[in-house]
Amino acid sequence: MTKIKAFIFDMDGTLIDNMSFHRDSWLLFCRRHNISFTPEQFHTENHGTLNEMIRYFLGRDLPDERVEELGREKEKIYREIYKDHLREIEGLTGLLEKLERMGMKIAMATNGDMTNIDFVLDNLNIRRFFHVITGADEIRKGKPDTEIFELTLKKMNLGSRECIAVEDSTDGVIAARHAGLEVIGITTMHSKKELKGKGCFRVISNYKELDLGFII
């Protein structure tokens, strides 16, 4: 393995175990707009950025301003129902501190928007660890497209083989692998078998399980 210089973390389902709250906020949002949407659909239709999903459910031809307005509405619902439950996945801060001591660059590459990124980083008090943050506001296509990883690598001035991605979703794993990164999977959304099957070289259930010996 090439010398590793950086870790690139997803946010939702990776820093925090929040995907059930995103599911519930989509259910509430769709109900308000008389759209049929089931919990099962969330797992099959949850792809791309917020704006991509809004267009998928409410219409491809919606004006950009309306898409952004609806997106703000949906994410406000999410933050309201999740705020009292917000906590990091076990061992996250300890891992970030360890990576910092090792001289690693730490980045975030998430389909989430900047308001949600601020909500997570500031409430968990972990913003200080992240050298680079790339969110949905900066990309045209969300994961499984590789755009977000290509942009994040460019910001860090690093090659894909110098970085490890950490992802919970199969879309995220596919995007990272297609961008040339090795991937560590975390089992908040998918089983170890599913994540391994998409190309993860290690799979964990929390960060206390992650032994960094492989990069020393």
C-alpha positions in Angstrom: 0.0 0.0 0.0 1.3 3.5 -0.9 2.1 5.7 2.1 -1.2 7.0 3.4 -1.4 10.7 4.1 -5.1 11.4 4.6 -8.4 10.0 5.6 -11.6 11.2 3.9 -14.8 10.6 6.0 -18.4 10.6 4.8 -20.7 12.3 7.4 -24.2 10.8 7.6 -24.0 7.2 8.9 -20.2 7.5 9.2 -19.5 10.2 11.8 -23.0 9.8 13.3 -25.6 7.0 13.2 -28.4 9.2 11.9 -29.8 7.5 8.8 -33.1 6.4 10.5 -33.7 10.1 11.3 -33.1 11.1 7.7 -35.6 8.3 6.7 -38.2 9.6 9.2 -37.7 13.2 8.0 -38.3 12.1 4.4 -41.5 10.3 5.5 -42.8 13.4 7.2 -41.8 15.7 4.4 -43.4 13.5 1.7 -46.6 13.2 3.8 -46.8 17.0 4.0 -46.6 17.1 0.2 -49.0 14.2 -0.5 -46.2 12.0 -1.9 -46.4 8.2 -1.3 -43.1 7.2 0.3 -42.4 4.1 2.4 -39.5 3.2 4.8 -38.5 0.5 2.3 -38.2 3.1 -0.5 -35.8 5.1 1.5 -33.2 2.3 1.3 -33.7 1.9 -2.4 -34.1 5.5 -3.5 -31.7 7.3 -1.1 -29.1 8.3 -3.7 -27.2 11.5 -4.5 -27.6 15.0 -3.1 -30.6 16.5 -1.4 -31.4 18.5 -4.6 -31.3 15.4 -6.7 -33.7 13.6 -4.4 -36.1 16.6 -4.3 -36.2 16.6 -8.1 -36.7 12.8 -8.1 -39.7 13.0 -5.8 -41.3 16.3 -6.7 -40.4 16.8 -10.4 -37.4 17.1 -12.6 -38.5 20.5 -14.0 -38.9 22.4 -10.7 -37.1 25.8 -10.7 -33.8 25.8 -8.8 -35.2 28.2 -6.2 -38.1 25.9 -5.4 -35.8 22.9 -5.1 -33.7 24.8 -2.6 -36.7 25.9 -0.7 -38.1 22.4 -0.4 -34.6 21.1 0.5 -34.4 23.6 3.4 -37.8 22.5 4.6 -36.9 18.8 4.5 -33.6 19.3 6.3 -35.2 21.5 9.0 -37.5 18.6 9.8 -34.4 16.3 10.0 -32.5 18.6 12.4 -35.6 19.1 14.6 -36.2 15.4 15.1 -32.5 14.5 15.4 -31.0 17.3 17.6 -31.7 15.7 20.9 -30.2 12.4 19.7 -27.0 13.8 18.1 -23.9 11.9 19.2 -20.8 10.6 17.5 -20.2 7.0 16.6 -18.3 5.4 19.4 -14.6 6.1 19.3 -14.7 8.9 16.6 -13.0 11.7 18.5 -10.4 9.3 19.8 -9.6 8.2 16.2 -9.5 11.8 14.9 -7.1 12.7 17.7 -4.9 9.7 16.9 -4.9 10.6 13.1 -4.0 14.2 14.0 -1.0 13.0 16.1 0.1 10.9 13.2 0.2 14.0 11.0 -2.7 12.8 8.8 -4.8 15.2 6.8 -8.5 14.7 7.6 -11.2 15.6 5.1 -15.0 15.2 4.8 -16.7 14.4 1.5 -20.5 14.2 2.0 -23.7 14.5 0.0 -25.0 16.6 2.9 -25.4 20.4 2.6 -23.4 23.0 4.5 -26.2 23.6 7.1 -26.2 20.0 8.1 -22.4 19.9 8.1 -22.2 22.8 10.5 -24.9 21.2 12.6 -22.8 18.1 13.1 -19.3 19.5 13.3 -20.2 22.3 15.7 -22.5 20.2 18.0 -19.9 17.4 18.2 -17.0 20.0 18.5 -14.9 18.2 15.9 -14.6 20.9 13.2 -11.0 21.6 14.3 -9.9 18.2 13.0 -11.0 18.7 9.4 -8.6 20.3 6.9 -10.9 20.0 4.0 -14.7 19.9 3.8 -16.6 19.1 0.6 -20.4 19.1 0.6 -23.3 19.0 -1.8 -23.2 22.7 -2.4 -19.9 22.2 -4.4 -20.9 19.3 -6.7 -23.4 18.6 -9.5 -23.7 14.9 -8.9 -23.7 13.1 -5.6 -22.4 9.6 -4.8 -22.1 7.1 -6.4 -20.6 9.6 -8.9 -16.9 10.2 -8.2 -17.1 14.0 -8.5 -17.0 14.6 -4.7 -13.9 12.5 -4.2 -12.1 14.0 -7.2 -12.7 17.5 -5.9 -11.6 16.6 -2.4 -8.4 15.1 -3.6 -7.8 18.2 -5.7 -8.3 20.4 -2.6 -5.8 18.3 -0.6 -3.3 18.1 -3.6 -3.1 14.3 -3.0 -3.5 11.2 -5.2 -6.2 8.7 -4.6 -3.7 6.0 -3.5 -2.5 8.3 -0.7 -5.9 8.5 0.9 -8.4 6.2 2.6 -12.1 6.8 2.5 -14.5 5.9 5.3 -18.0 5.1 4.2 -21.3 3.6 5.4 -23.3 3.4 2.2 -22.8 1.2 -0.8 -23.1 4.3 -3.0 -20.2 5.9 -1.0 -18.1 2.8 -1.3 -18.7 2.6 -5.0 -17.8 6.3 -5.6 -14.6 6.0 -3.5 -13.5 2.8 -5.2 -14.2 4.2 -8.7 -12.1 7.3 -7.7 -9.2 5.0 -6.9 -9.4 5.0 -3.0 -9.2 2.1 -0.6 -12.2 2.1 1.7 -13.0 1.3 5.3 -16.7 0.5 5.7 -18.8 1.1 8.9 -21.9 -1.0 9.4 -24.6 1.6 10.3 -26.5 0.9 7.0 -25.2 -2.3 5.5 -23.8 -5.6 6.7 -20.1 -6.5 6.8 -20.8 -8.9 3.9 -22.4 -6.2 1.7 -19.7 -3.7 2.4 -16.9 -6.2 1.7 -18.7 -7.2 -1.5 -18.6 -3.6 -2.7 -14.8 -3.4 -2.2 -14.1 -2.4 1.4 -10.7 -3.8 2.7 -11.8 -3.4 6.3 -15.2 -3.2 7.9 -16.0 -2.0 11.5 -19.0 -1.3 13.6 -17.4 1.6 15.5 -14.1 3.4 15.6 -12.8 1.6 18.7 -12.4 -1.4 16.5 -10.2 0.3 14.0 -6.5 -0.7 14.4 -4.3 1.7 12.5 -1.4 -0.6 12.4 -1.8 -1.2 8.7 -0.6 2.4 7.9 2.3 2.6 10.3 
